[in-house]
Amino acid sequence: MQCLFFVCICFISWSPTSALYKMGIGQLTYGQITTAIYLKISISDFLTLFSARTGGDWFWHTMPAPGIGNILFACIYKDDLT
């Protein structure tokens, strides 16, 4: 639902009354909208992973297990590993 709302905000960025237009970053192209959606999904997945494994604390209070760090390293640098 949140992603759909984000897409709607991006698509109405051409309207002079939209929030993005008023901030000076309106009139997004299709490629910019696609990139913004990809980045939103990528970042939310990583934050979900780190938030879910910590329980009641914030994700920056507890160090991740070595396996999680290895997976994160592989995801970020996967192009260099192949």
Secondary structure as a PSIPRED ss2 file (coil, helix, strand):
# PSIPRED VFORMAT (PSIPRED V4.0)

   1 M C   1.000  0.000  0.000
   2 Q H   0.000  1.000  0.000
   3 C H   0.000  1.000  0.000
   4 L H   0.000  1.000  0.000
   5 F H   0.000  1.000  0.000
   6 F H   0.000  1.000  0.000
   7 V H   0.000  1.000  0.000
   8 C H   0.000  1.000  0.000
   9 I H   0.000  1.000  0.000
  10 C H   0.000  1.000  0.000
  11 F H   0.000  1.000  0.000
  12 I H   0.000  1.000  0.000
  13 S H   0.000  1.000  0.000
  14 W H   0.000  1.000  0.000
  15 S C   1.000  0.000  0.000
  16 P C   1.000  0.000  0.000
  17 T C   1.000  0.000  0.000
  18 S C   1.000  0.000  0.000
  19 A H   0.000  1.000  0.000
  20 L H   0.000  1.000  0.000
  21 Y H   0.000  1.000  0.000
  22 K H   0.000  1.000  0.000
  23 M C   1.000  0.000  0.000
  24 G C   1.000  0.000  0.000
  25 I C   1.000  0.000  0.000
  26 G C   1.000  0.000  0.000
  27 Q C   1.000  0.000  0.000
  28 L C   1.000  0.000  0.000
  29 T C   1.000  0.000  0.000
  30 Y H   0.000  1.000  0.000
  31 G H   0.000  1.000  0.000
  32 Q H   0.000  1.000  0.000
  33 I H   0.000  1.000  0.000
  34 T H   0.000  1.000  0.000
  35 T H   0.000  1.000  0.000
  36 A H   0.000  1.000  0.000
  37 I H   0.000  1.000  0.000
  38 Y H   0.000  1.000  0.000
  39 L H   0.000  1.000  0.000
  40 K H   0.000  1.000  0.000
  41 I H   0.000  1.000  0.000
  42 S H   0.000  1.000  0.000
  43 I H   0.000  1.000  0.000
  44 S H   0.000  1.000  0.000
  45 D H   0.000  1.000  0.000
  46 F H   0.000  1.000  0.000
  47 L H   0.000  1.000  0.000
  48 T H   0.000  1.000  0.000
  49 L H   0.000  1.000  0.000
  50 F H   0.000  1.000  0.000
  51 S H   0.000  1.000  0.000
  52 A H   0.000  1.000  0.000
  53 R C   1.000  0.000  0.000
  54 T C   1.000  0.000  0.000
  55 G C   1.000  0.000  0.000
  56 G C   1.000  0.000  0.000
  57 D C   1.000  0.000  0.000
  58 W C   1.000  0.000  0.000
  59 F C   1.000  0.000  0.000
  60 W C   1.000  0.000  0.000
  61 H C   1.000  0.000  0.000
  62 T C   1.000  0.000  0.000
  63 M C   1.000  0.000  0.000
  64 P C   1.000  0.000  0.000
  65 A C   1.000  0.000  0.000
  66 P H   0.000  1.000  0.000
  67 G H   0.000  1.000  0.000
  68 I H   0.000  1.000  0.000
  69 G H   0.000  1.000  0.000
  70 N H   0.000  1.000  0.000
  71 I H   0.000  1.000  0.000
  72 L H   0.000  1.000  0.000
  73 F H   0.000  1.000  0.000
  74 A H   0.000  1.000  0.000
  75 C H   0.000  1.000  0.000
  76 I H   0.000  1.000  0.000
  77 Y C   1.000  0.000  0.000
  78 K H   0.000  1.000  0.000
  79 D H   0.000  1.000  0.000
  80 D H   0.000  1.000  0.000
  81 L H   0.000  1.000  0.000
  82 T C   1.000  0.000  0.000
